[in-house]
Amino acid sequence: MNNAVNEFERAKGRMASDFRTMITDGEDLLKAVANVSGESLGAARSKFEERLDRARSALADASKPMLTRTRETAAVTDRYVHGNPWAAIGVAVAFGALVGFLTAKR
């Protein structure tokens, strides 16, 4: 799990960097539109699209380890509940009672 969290943190840093670059490129695009020069507008637009694609890719890469871990956890939970249904029911009842108790105090 720590490995997945570390990968997520690294990807988050890369994503933040990509978003900062995308904002800068967006500002360049706005400046190019203000001058309405076809050549500079096209270059700024293609650069912006490239950065946007990189940011999307970084987001997808960052979410892969967490999604994989979530699927694994769900599969383990499903196997446990099917193997021990009464224990799962007992935990659900206890959790429901706790939530009911805490909300009744408010």
Jmol script that loads the backbone (N, CA, C; Angstrom):
load data "model"
ATOM      1  N   MET A   1       0.828  -1.193   0.000  1.00  0.00           N
ATOM      2  CA  MET A   1       0.000   0.000   0.000  1.00  0.00           C
ATOM      3  C   MET A   1       0.872   1.257   0.000  1.00  0.00           C
ATOM      4  N   ASN A   2       1.990   1.221   0.766  1.00  0.00           N
ATOM      5  CA  ASN A   2       2.882   2.382   0.789  1.00  0.00           C
ATOM      6  C   ASN A   2       3.436   2.671  -0.588  1.00  0.00           C
ATOM      7  N   ASN A   3       3.706   1.618  -1.360  1.00  0.00           N
ATOM      8  CA  ASN A   3       4.220   1.813  -2.704  1.00  0.00           C
ATOM      9  C   ASN A   3       3.196   2.551  -3.564  1.00  0.00           C
ATOM     10  N   ALA A   4       1.938   2.156  -3.452  1.00  0.00           N
ATOM     11  CA  ALA A   4       0.883   2.821  -4.216  1.00  0.00           C
ATOM     12  C   ALA A   4       0.742   4.277  -3.784  1.00  0.00           C
ATOM     13  N   VAL A   5       0.838   4.525  -2.491  1.00  0.00           N
ATOM     14  CA  VAL A   5       0.734   5.901  -1.989  1.00  0.00           C
ATOM     15  C   VAL A   5       1.921   6.732  -2.480  1.00  0.00           C
ATOM     16  N   ASN A   6       3.116   6.155  -2.455  1.00  0.00           N
ATOM     17  CA  ASN A   6       4.291   6.875  -2.944  1.00  0.00           C
ATOM     18  C   ASN A   6       4.170   7.189  -4.432  1.00  0.00           C
ATOM     19  N   GLU A   7       3.692   6.221  -5.212  1.00  0.00           N
ATOM     20  CA  GLU A   7       3.493   6.459  -6.635  1.00  0.00           C
ATOM     21  C   GLU A   7       2.462   7.555  -6.860  1.00  0.00           C
ATOM     22  N   PHE A   8       1.405   7.537  -6.058  1.00  0.00           N
ATOM     23  CA  PHE A   8       0.370   8.557  -6.175  1.00  0.00           C
ATOM     24  C   PHE A   8       0.941   9.939  -5.848  1.00  0.00           C
ATOM     25  N   GLU A   9       1.765  10.030  -4.809  1.00  0.00           N
ATOM     26  CA  GLU A   9       2.358  11.322  -4.433  1.00  0.00           C
ATOM     27  C   GLU A   9       3.273  11.845  -5.537  1.00  0.00           C
ATOM     28  N   ARG A  10       4.082  10.961  -6.127  1.00  0.00           N
ATOM     29  CA  ARG A  10       4.966  11.388  -7.224  1.00  0.00           C
ATOM     30  C   ARG A  10       4.142  11.859  -8.416  1.00  0.00           C
ATOM     31  N   ALA A  11       3.110  11.099  -8.752  1.00  0.00           N
ATOM     32  CA  ALA A  11       2.255  11.483  -9.871  1.00  0.00           C
ATOM     33  C   ALA A  11       1.526  12.785  -9.575  1.00  0.00           C
ATOM     34  N   LYS A  12       1.139  12.980  -8.318  1.00  0.00           N
ATOM     35  CA  LYS A  12       0.464  14.213  -7.934  1.00  0.00           C
ATOM     36  C   LYS A  12       1.389  15.414  -8.144  1.00  0.00           C
ATOM     37  N   GLY A  13       2.668  15.246  -7.805  1.00  0.00           N
ATOM     38  CA  GLY A  13       3.641  16.322  -8.023  1.00  0.00           C
ATOM     39  C   GLY A  13       3.816  16.629  -9.495  1.00  0.00           C
ATOM     40  N   ARG A  14       3.892  15.572 -10.308  1.00  0.00           N
ATOM     41  CA  ARG A  14       4.017  15.780 -11.756  1.00  0.00           C
ATOM     42  C   ARG A  14       2.770  16.452 -12.305  1.00  0.00           C
ATOM     43  N   MET A  15       1.605  16.043 -11.803  1.00  0.00           N
ATOM     44  CA  MET A  15       0.364  16.648 -12.252  1.00  0.00           C
ATOM     45  C   MET A  15       0.299  18.123 -11.887  1.00  0.00           C
ATOM     46  N   ALA A  16       0.712  18.452 -10.681  1.00  0.00           N
ATOM     47  CA  ALA A  16       0.692  19.856 -10.262  1.00  0.00           C
ATOM     48  C   ALA A  16       1.591  20.681 -11.167  1.00  0.00           C
ATOM     49  N   SER A  17       2.748  20.127 -11.487  1.00  0.00           N
ATOM     50  CA  SER A  17       3.670  20.812 -12.395  1.00  0.00           C
ATOM     51  C   SER A  17       3.039  20.979 -13.774  1.00  0.00           C
ATOM     52  N   ASP A  18       2.391  19.919 -14.258  1.00  0.00           N
ATOM     53  CA  ASP A  18       1.740  19.990 -15.567  1.00  0.00           C
ATOM     54  C   ASP A  18       0.615  21.015 -15.566  1.00  0.00           C
ATOM     55  N   PHE A  19      -0.145  21.095 -14.470  1.00  0.00           N
ATOM     56  CA  PHE A  19      -1.221  22.078 -14.408  1.00  0.00           C
ATOM     57  C   PHE A  19      -0.678  23.507 -14.364  1.00  0.00           C
ATOM     58  N   ARG A  20       0.430  23.714 -13.655  1.00  0.00           N
ATOM     59  CA  ARG A  20       1.036  25.048 -13.645  1.00  0.00           C
ATOM     60  C   ARG A  20       1.489  25.424 -15.059  1.00  0.00           C
ATOM     61  N   THR A  21       2.097  24.476 -15.747  1.00  0.00           N
ATOM     62  CA  THR A  21       2.535  24.722 -17.116  1.00  0.00           C
ATOM     63  C   THR A  21       1.342  24.973 -18.019  1.00  0.00           C
ATOM     64  N   MET A  22       0.256  24.224 -17.799  1.00  0.00           N
ATOM     65  CA  MET A  22      -0.943  24.401 -18.600  1.00  0.00           C
ATOM     66  C   MET A  22      -1.538  25.787 -18.389  1.00  0.00           C
ATOM     67  N   ILE A  23      -1.499  26.271 -17.170  1.00  0.00           N
ATOM     68  CA  ILE A  23      -2.009  27.622 -16.890  1.00  0.00           C
ATOM     69  C   ILE A  23      -1.157  28.662 -17.613  1.00  0.00           C
ATOM     70  N   THR A  24       0.155  28.471 -17.549  1.00  0.00           N
ATOM     71  CA  THR A  24       1.051  29.387 -18.248  1.00  0.00           C
ATOM     72  C   THR A  24       0.788  29.352 -19.747  1.00  0.00           C
ATOM     73  N   ASP A  25       0.615  28.151 -20.291  1.00  0.00           N
ATOM     74  CA  ASP A  25       0.316  28.020 -21.717  1.00  0.00           C
ATOM     75  C   ASP A  25      -1.036  28.632 -22.057  1.00  0.00           C
ATOM     76  N   GLY A  26      -1.986  28.515 -21.143  1.00  0.00           N
ATOM     77  CA  GLY A  26      -3.292  29.144 -21.353  1.00  0.00           C
ATOM     78  C   GLY A  26      -3.176  30.662 -21.419  1.00  0.00           C
ATOM     79  N   GLU A  27      -2.320  31.199 -20.554  1.00  0.00           N
ATOM     80  CA  GLU A  27      -2.090  32.648 -20.603  1.00  0.00           C
ATOM     81  C   GLU A  27      -1.444  33.040 -21.924  1.00  0.00           C
ATOM     82  N   ASP A  28      -0.502  32.218 -22.401  1.00  0.00           N
ATOM     83  CA  ASP A  28       0.121  32.481 -23.701  1.00  0.00           C
ATOM     84  C   ASP A  28      -0.918  32.435 -24.820  1.00  0.00           C
ATOM     85  N   LEU A  29      -1.832  31.473 -24.714  1.00  0.00           N
ATOM     86  CA  LEU A  29      -2.887  31.352 -25.712  1.00  0.00           C
ATOM     87  C   LEU A  29      -3.776  32.596 -25.709  1.00  0.00           C
ATOM     88  N   LEU A  30      -4.112  33.086 -24.517  1.00  0.00           N
ATOM     89  CA  LEU A  30      -4.933  34.297 -24.433  1.00  0.00           C
ATOM     90  C   LEU A  30      -4.209  35.510 -25.017  1.00  0.00           C
ATOM     91  N   LYS A  31      -2.906  35.592 -24.754  1.00  0.00           N
ATOM     92  CA  LYS A  31      -2.130  36.688 -25.332  1.00  0.00           C
ATOM     93  C   LYS A  31      -2.094  36.586 -26.857  1.00  0.00           C
ATOM     94  N   ALA A  32      -1.965  35.358 -27.362  1.00  0.00           N
ATOM     95  CA  ALA A  32      -1.932  35.165 -28.808  1.00  0.00           C
ATOM     96  C   ALA A  32      -3.272  35.529 -29.437  1.00  0.00           C
ATOM     97  N   VAL A  33      -4.362  35.219 -28.756  1.00  0.00           N
ATOM     98  CA  VAL A  33      -5.684  35.550 -29.272  1.00  0.00           C
ATOM     99  C   VAL A  33      -5.871  37.064 -29.289  1.00  0.00           C
ATOM    100  N   ALA A  34      -5.291  37.748 -28.310  1.00  0.00           N
ATOM    101  CA  ALA A  34      -5.419  39.205 -28.259  1.00  0.00           C
ATOM    102  C   ALA A  34      -4.778  39.840 -29.490  1.00  0.00           C
ATOM    103  N   ASN A  35      -3.691  39.285 -29.955  1.00  0.00           N
ATOM    104  CA  ASN A  35      -3.008  39.814 -31.139  1.00  0.00           C
ATOM    105  C   ASN A  35      -3.589  39.253 -32.439  1.00  0.00           C
ATOM    106  N   VAL A  36      -4.345  38.190 -32.374  1.00  0.00           N
ATOM    107  CA  VAL A  36      -5.011  37.536 -33.490  1.00  0.00           C
ATOM    108  C   VAL A  36      -4.068  37.328 -34.669  1.00  0.00           C
ATOM    109  N   SER A  37      -2.931  36.796 -34.385  1.00  0.00           N
ATOM    110  CA  SER A  37      -2.008  36.389 -35.431  1.00  0.00           C
ATOM    111  C   SER A  37      -2.194  34.891 -35.616  1.00  0.00           C
ATOM    112  N   GLY A  38      -2.536  34.488 -36.799  1.00  0.00           N
ATOM    113  CA  GLY A  38      -2.835  33.090 -37.077  1.00  0.00           C
ATOM    114  C   GLY A  38      -1.688  32.162 -36.730  1.00  0.00           C
ATOM    115  N   GLU A  39      -0.478  32.570 -37.008  1.00  0.00           N
ATOM    116  CA  GLU A  39       0.681  31.711 -36.772  1.00  0.00           C
ATOM    117  C   GLU A  39       0.944  31.530 -35.281  1.00  0.00           C
ATOM    118  N   SER A  40       0.949  32.612 -34.510  1.00  0.00           N
ATOM    119  CA  SER A  40       1.214  32.504 -33.076  1.00  0.00           C
ATOM    120  C   SER A  40       0.047  31.826 -32.360  1.00  0.00           C
ATOM    121  N   LEU A  41      -1.169  32.033 -32.839  1.00  0.00           N
ATOM    122  CA  LEU A  41      -2.334  31.387 -32.253  1.00  0.00           C
ATOM    123  C   LEU A  41      -2.260  29.880 -32.453  1.00  0.00           C
ATOM    124  N   GLY A  42      -1.907  29.449 -33.624  1.00  0.00           N
ATOM    125  CA  GLY A  42      -1.792  28.023 -33.908  1.00  0.00           C
ATOM    126  C   GLY A  42      -0.714  27.361 -33.068  1.00  0.00           C
ATOM    127  N   ALA A  43       0.420  28.041 -32.920  1.00  0.00           N
ATOM    128  CA  ALA A  43       1.512  27.478 -32.121  1.00  0.00           C
ATOM    129  C   ALA A  43       1.120  27.396 -30.649  1.00  0.00           C
ATOM    130  N   ALA A  44       0.504  28.439 -30.135  1.00  0.00           N
ATOM    131  CA  ALA A  44       0.094  28.435 -28.730  1.00  0.00           C
ATOM    132  C   ALA A  44      -0.994  27.392 -28.493  1.00  0.00           C
ATOM    133  N   ARG A  45      -1.896  27.259 -29.435  1.00  0.00           N
ATOM    134  CA  ARG A  45      -2.973  26.282 -29.286  1.00  0.00           C
ATOM    135  C   ARG A  45      -2.431  24.861 -29.276  1.00  0.00           C
ATOM    136  N   SER A  46      -1.528  24.551 -30.185  1.00  0.00           N
ATOM    137  CA  SER A  46      -0.974  23.192 -30.225  1.00  0.00           C
ATOM    138  C   SER A  46      -0.156  22.896 -28.972  1.00  0.00           C
ATOM    139  N   LYS A  47       0.566  23.895 -28.472  1.00  0.00           N
ATOM    140  CA  LYS A  47       1.334  23.715 -27.235  1.00  0.00           C
ATOM    141  C   LYS A  47       0.395  23.481 -26.054  1.00  0.00           C
ATOM    142  N   PHE A  48      -0.693  24.234 -26.013  1.00  0.00           N
ATOM    143  CA  PHE A  48      -1.684  24.081 -24.945  1.00  0.00           C
ATOM    144  C   PHE A  48      -2.338  22.703 -24.996  1.00  0.00           C
ATOM    145  N   GLU A  49      -2.696  22.244 -26.180  1.00  0.00           N
ATOM    146  CA  GLU A  49      -3.307  20.923 -26.331  1.00  0.00           C
ATOM    147  C   GLU A  49      -2.351  19.820 -25.900  1.00  0.00           C
ATOM    148  N   GLU A  50      -1.078  19.990 -26.226  1.00  0.00           N
ATOM    149  CA  GLU A  50      -0.062  19.012 -25.824  1.00  0.00           C
ATOM    150  C   GLU A  50       0.043  18.933 -24.303  1.00  0.00           C
ATOM    151  N   ARG A  51       0.077  20.083 -23.652  1.00  0.00           N
ATOM    152  CA  ARG A  51       0.152  20.113 -22.189  1.00  0.00           C
ATOM    153  C   ARG A  51      -1.112  19.535 -21.560  1.00  0.00           C
ATOM    154  N   LEU A  52      -2.250  19.805 -22.142  1.00  0.00           N
ATOM    155  CA  LEU A  52      -3.505  19.267 -21.635  1.00  0.00           C
ATOM    156  C   LEU A  52      -3.507  17.742 -21.739  1.00  0.00           C
ATOM    157  N   ASP A  53      -3.034  17.220 -22.854  1.00  0.00           N
ATOM    158  CA  ASP A  53      -2.947  15.763 -23.014  1.00  0.00           C
ATOM    159  C   ASP A  53      -1.995  15.159 -21.991  1.00  0.00           C
ATOM    160  N   ARG A  54      -0.875  15.824 -21.721  1.00  0.00           N
ATOM    161  CA  ARG A  54       0.065  15.332 -20.715  1.00  0.00           C
ATOM    162  C   ARG A  54      -0.560  15.343 -19.325  1.00  0.00           C
ATOM    163  N   ALA A  55      -1.340  16.377 -19.019  1.00  0.00           N
ATOM    164  CA  ALA A  55      -1.996  16.451 -17.718  1.00  0.00           C
ATOM    165  C   ALA A  55      -3.039  15.337 -17.582  1.00  0.00           C
ATOM    166  N   ARG A  56      -3.786  15.070 -18.644  1.00  0.00           N
ATOM    167  CA  ARG A  56      -4.758  13.968 -18.614  1.00  0.00           C
ATOM    168  C   ARG A  56      -4.048  12.633 -18.406  1.00  0.00           C
ATOM    169  N   SER A  57      -2.950  12.464 -19.089  1.00  0.00           N
ATOM    170  CA  SER A  57      -2.185  11.228 -18.957  1.00  0.00           C
ATOM    171  C   SER A  57      -1.644  11.071 -17.539  1.00  0.00           C
ATOM    172  N   ALA A  58      -1.152  12.147 -16.961  1.00  0.00           N
ATOM    173  CA  ALA A  58      -0.627  12.104 -15.591  1.00  0.00           C
ATOM    174  C   ALA A  58      -1.738  11.761 -14.605  1.00  0.00           C
ATOM    175  N   LEU A  59      -2.917  12.300 -14.828  1.00  0.00           N
ATOM    176  CA  LEU A  59      -4.050  11.989 -13.961  1.00  0.00           C
ATOM    177  C   LEU A  59      -4.424  10.516 -14.062  1.00  0.00           C
ATOM    178  N   ALA A  60      -4.431   9.993 -15.270  1.00  0.00           N
ATOM    179  CA  ALA A  60      -4.745   8.573 -15.461  1.00  0.00           C
ATOM    180  C   ALA A  60      -3.680   7.703 -14.806  1.00  0.00           C
ATOM    181  N   ASP A  61      -2.400   8.068 -14.969  1.00  0.00           N
ATOM    182  CA  ASP A  61      -1.314   7.305 -14.354  1.00  0.00           C
ATOM    183  C   ASP A  61      -1.384   7.351 -12.834  1.00  0.00           C
ATOM    184  N   ALA A  62      -1.775   8.496 -12.295  1.00  0.00           N
ATOM    185  CA  ALA A  62      -1.846   8.641 -10.838  1.00  0.00           C
ATOM    186  C   ALA A  62      -2.980   7.816 -10.250  1.00  0.00           C
ATOM    187  N   SER A  63      -4.046   7.680 -10.986  1.00  0.00           N
ATOM    188  CA  SER A  63      -5.198   6.967 -10.443  1.00  0.00           C
ATOM    189  C   SER A  63      -5.100   5.453 -10.593  1.00  0.00           C
ATOM    190  N   LYS A  64      -4.246   4.952 -11.472  1.00  0.00           N
ATOM    191  CA  LYS A  64      -4.148   3.511 -11.705  1.00  0.00           C
ATOM    192  C   LYS A  64      -3.789   2.719 -10.450  1.00  0.00           C
ATOM    193  N   PRO A  65      -2.736   3.088  -9.693  1.00  0.00           N
ATOM    194  CA  PRO A  65      -2.406   2.279  -8.504  1.00  0.00           C
ATOM    195  C   PRO A  65      -3.517   2.285  -7.459  1.00  0.00           C
ATOM    196  N   MET A  66      -4.160   3.411  -7.273  1.00  0.00           N
ATOM    197  CA  MET A  66      -5.221   3.486  -6.285  1.00  0.00           C
ATOM    198  C   MET A  66      -6.442   2.689  -6.735  1.00  0.00           C
ATOM    199  N   LEU A  67      -6.770   2.732  -8.021  1.00  0.00           N
ATOM    200  CA  LEU A  67      -7.897   1.950  -8.519  1.00  0.00           C
ATOM    201  C   LEU A  67      -7.615   0.453  -8.409  1.00  0.00           C
ATOM    202  N   THR A  68      -6.385   0.067  -8.700  1.00  0.00           N
ATOM    203  CA  THR A  68      -6.010  -1.335  -8.587  1.00  0.00           C
ATOM    204  C   THR A  68      -6.138  -1.796  -7.143  1.00  0.00           C
ATOM    205  N   ARG A  69      -5.632  -1.003  -6.220  1.00  0.00           N
ATOM    206  CA  ARG A  69      -5.704  -1.357  -4.801  1.00  0.00           C
ATOM    207  C   ARG A  69      -7.157  -1.406  -4.325  1.00  0.00           C
ATOM    208  N   THR A  70      -7.978  -0.490  -4.800  1.00  0.00           N
ATOM    209  CA  THR A  70      -9.389  -0.473  -4.422  1.00  0.00           C
ATOM    210  C   THR A  70     -10.099  -1.724  -4.922  1.00  0.00           C
ATOM    211  N   ARG A  71      -9.800  -2.126  -6.152  1.00  0.00           N
ATOM    212  CA  ARG A  71     -10.407  -3.349  -6.698  1.00  0.00           C
ATOM    213  C   ARG A  71      -9.977  -4.575  -5.905  1.00  0.00           C
ATOM    214  N   GLU A  72      -8.692  -4.634  -5.541  1.00  0.00           N
ATOM    215  CA  GLU A  72      -8.197  -5.760  -4.750  1.00  0.00           C
ATOM    216  C   GLU A  72      -8.890  -5.807  -3.387  1.00  0.00           C
ATOM    217  N   THR A  73      -9.030  -4.658  -2.752  1.00  0.00           N
ATOM    218  CA  THR A  73      -9.688  -4.589  -1.452  1.00  0.00           C
ATOM    219  C   THR A  73     -11.147  -5.008  -1.563  1.00  0.00           C
ATOM    220  N   ALA A  74     -11.820  -4.565  -2.613  1.00  0.00           N
ATOM    221  CA  ALA A  74     -13.222  -4.945  -2.812  1.00  0.00           C
ATOM    222  C   ALA A  74     -13.356  -6.450  -3.031  1.00  0.00           C
ATOM    223  N   ALA A  75     -12.435  -7.033  -3.772  1.00  0.00           N
ATOM    224  CA  ALA A  75     -12.486  -8.482  -4.010  1.00  0.00           C
ATOM    225  C   ALA A  75     -12.264  -9.262  -2.717  1.00  0.00           C
ATOM    226  N   VAL A  76     -11.297  -8.810  -1.897  1.00  0.00           N
ATOM    227  CA  VAL A  76     -11.043  -9.476  -0.616  1.00  0.00           C
ATOM    228  C   VAL A  76     -12.254  -9.341   0.296  1.00  0.00           C
ATOM    229  N   THR A  77     -12.847  -8.175   0.341  1.00  0.00           N
ATOM    230  CA  THR A  77     -14.029  -7.948   1.167  1.00  0.00           C
ATOM    231  C   THR A  77     -15.187  -8.830   0.701  1.00  0.00           C
ATOM    232  N   ASP A  78     -15.369  -8.917  -0.608  1.00  0.00           N
ATOM    233  CA  ASP A  78     -16.437  -9.749  -1.153  1.00  0.00           C
ATOM    234  C   ASP A  78     -16.248 -11.210  -0.765  1.00  0.00           C
ATOM    235  N   ARG A  79     -15.018 -11.714  -0.870  1.00  0.00           N
ATOM    236  CA  ARG A  79     -14.746 -13.106  -0.487  1.00  0.00           C
ATOM    237  C   ARG A  79     -15.006 -13.315   1.008  1.00  0.00           C
ATOM    238  N   TYR A  80     -14.599 -12.350   1.826  1.00  0.00           N
ATOM    239  CA  TYR A  80     -14.807 -12.475   3.272  1.00  0.00           C
ATOM    240  C   TYR A  80     -16.298 -12.501   3.619  1.00  0.00           C
ATOM    241  N   VAL A  81     -17.058 -11.598   3.019  1.00  0.00           N
ATOM    242  CA  VAL A  81     -18.487 -11.521   3.319  1.00  0.00           C
ATOM    243  C   VAL A  81     -19.194 -12.794   2.864  1.00  0.00           C
ATOM    244  N   HIS A  82     -18.816 -13.332   1.717  1.00  0.00           N
ATOM    245  CA  HIS A  82     -19.435 -14.578   1.262  1.00  0.00           C
ATOM    246  C   HIS A  82     -19.026 -15.760   2.141  1.00  0.00           C
ATOM    247  N   GLY A  83     -17.831 -15.705   2.687  1.00  0.00           N
ATOM    248  CA  GLY A  83     -17.368 -16.778   3.563  1.00  0.00           C
ATOM    249  C   GLY A  83     -17.877 -16.665   4.985  1.00  0.00           C
ATOM    250  N   ASN A  84     -18.137 -15.466   5.445  1.00  0.00           N
ATOM    251  CA  ASN A  84     -18.570 -15.220   6.830  1.00  0.00           C
ATOM    252  C   ASN A  84     -19.759 -14.261   6.862  1.00  0.00           C
ATOM    253  N   PRO A  85     -20.902 -14.681   6.368  1.00  0.00           N
ATOM    254  CA  PRO A  85     -22.017 -13.733   6.277  1.00  0.00           C
ATOM    255  C   PRO A  85     -22.520 -13.239   7.629  1.00  0.00           C
ATOM    256  N   TRP A  86     -22.527 -14.105   8.638  1.00  0.00           N
ATOM    257  CA  TRP A  86     -23.045 -13.665   9.942  1.00  0.00           C
ATOM    258  C   TRP A  86     -22.117 -12.668  10.614  1.00  0.00           C
ATOM    259  N   ALA A  87     -20.824 -12.842  10.430  1.00  0.00           N
ATOM    260  CA  ALA A  87     -19.873 -11.862  10.986  1.00  0.00           C
ATOM    261  C   ALA A  87     -20.054 -10.511  10.303  1.00  0.00           C
ATOM    262  N   ALA A  88     -20.266 -10.535   8.986  1.00  0.00           N
ATOM    263  CA  ALA A  88     -20.484  -9.286   8.252  1.00  0.00           C
ATOM    264  C   ALA A  88     -21.770  -8.609   8.705  1.00  0.00           C
ATOM    265  N   ILE A  89     -22.810  -9.393   8.928  1.00  0.00           N
ATOM    266  CA  ILE A  89     -24.074  -8.822   9.414  1.00  0.00           C
ATOM    267  C   ILE A  89     -23.877  -8.214  10.798  1.00  0.00           C
ATOM    268  N   GLY A  90     -23.131  -8.901  11.659  1.00  0.00           N
ATOM    269  CA  GLY A  90     -22.863  -8.375  12.998  1.00  0.00           C
ATOM    270  C   GLY A  90     -22.104  -7.065  12.958  1.00  0.00           C
ATOM    271  N   VAL A  91     -21.099  -6.970  12.085  1.00  0.00           N
ATOM    272  CA  VAL A  91     -20.333  -5.724  11.948  1.00  0.00           C
ATOM    273  C   VAL A  91     -21.229  -4.610  11.431  1.00  0.00           C
ATOM    274  N   ALA A  92     -22.089  -4.927  10.459  1.00  0.00           N
ATOM    275  CA  ALA A  92     -22.997  -3.915   9.913  1.00  0.00           C
ATOM    276  C   ALA A  92     -23.977  -3.417  10.966  1.00  0.00           C
ATOM    277  N   VAL A  93     -24.493  -4.338  11.774  1.00  0.00           N
ATOM    278  CA  VAL A  93     -25.426  -3.944  12.845  1.00  0.00           C
ATOM    279  C   VAL A  93     -24.710  -3.071  13.876  1.00  0.00           C
ATOM    280  N   ALA A  94     -23.507  -3.463  14.265  1.00  0.00           N
ATOM    281  CA  ALA A  94     -22.743  -2.669  15.236  1.00  0.00           C
ATOM    282  C   ALA A  94     -22.442  -1.278  14.693  1.00  0.00           C
ATOM    283  N   PHE A  95     -22.059  -1.206  13.430  1.00  0.00           N
ATOM    284  CA  PHE A  95     -21.771   0.087  12.820  1.00  0.00           C
ATOM    285  C   PHE A  95     -23.034   0.944  12.754  1.00  0.00           C
ATOM    286  N   GLY A  96     -24.140   0.325  12.370  1.00  0.00           N
ATOM    287  CA  GLY A  96     -25.410   1.053  12.326  1.00  0.00           C
ATOM    288  C   GLY A  96     -25.818   1.564  13.695  1.00  0.00           C
ATOM    289  N   ALA A  97     -25.613   0.745  14.734  1.00  0.00           N
ATOM    290  CA  ALA A  97     -25.942   1.169  16.094  1.00  0.00           C
ATOM    291  C   ALA A  97     -25.053   2.334  16.527  1.00  0.00           C
ATOM    292  N   LEU A  98     -23.780   2.260  16.183  1.00  0.00           N
ATOM    293  CA  LEU A  98     -22.854   3.351  16.523  1.00  0.00           C
ATOM    294  C   LEU A  98     -23.257   4.648  15.840  1.00  0.00           C
ATOM    295  N   VAL A  99     -23.565   4.579  14.560  1.00  0.00           N
ATOM    296  CA  VAL A  99     -23.982   5.772  13.831  1.00  0.00           C
ATOM    297  C   VAL A  99     -25.289   6.313  14.408  1.00  0.00           C
ATOM    298  N   GLY A 100     -26.208   5.425  14.720  1.00  0.00           N
ATOM    299  CA  GLY A 100     -27.473   5.850  15.317  1.00  0.00           C
ATOM    300  C   GLY A 100     -27.265   6.513  16.667  1.00  0.00           C
ATOM    301  N   PHE A 101     -26.392   5.953  17.466  1.00  0.00           N
ATOM    302  CA  PHE A 101     -26.089   6.529  18.777  1.00  0.00           C
ATOM    303  C   PHE A 101     -25.465   7.912  18.638  1.00  0.00           C
ATOM    304  N   LEU A 102     -24.501   8.040  17.710  1.00  0.00           N
ATOM    305  CA  LEU A 102     -23.825   9.326  17.538  1.00  0.00           C
ATOM    306  C   LEU A 102     -24.768  10.399  16.967  1.00  0.00           C
ATOM    307  N   THR A 103     -25.639  10.025  16.070  1.00  0.00           N
ATOM    308  CA  THR A 103     -26.561  11.026  15.509  1.00  0.00           C
ATOM    309  C   THR A 103     -27.660  11.386  16.505  1.00  0.00           C
ATOM    310  N   ALA A 104     -28.019  10.464  17.387  1.00  0.00           N
ATOM    311  CA  ALA A 104     -29.046  10.755  18.380  1.00  0.00           C
ATOM    312  C   ALA A 104     -28.523  11.735  19.424  1.00  0.00           C
ATOM    313  N   LYS A 105     -27.217  11.742  19.666  1.00  0.00           N
ATOM    314  CA  LYS A 105     -26.635  12.672  20.656  1.00  0.00           C
ATOM    315  C   LYS A 105     -26.660  14.108  20.152  1.00  0.00           C
ATOM    316  N   ARG A 106     -26.707  14.304  18.885  1.00  0.00           N
ATOM    317  CA  ARG A 106     -26.686  15.674  18.340  1.00  0.00           C
ATOM    318  C   ARG A 106     -28.044  16.207  18.449  1.00  0.00           C
TER     319      ARG A 106
END
end "model"
wireframe off; spacefill off
backbone 0.3
color backbone group
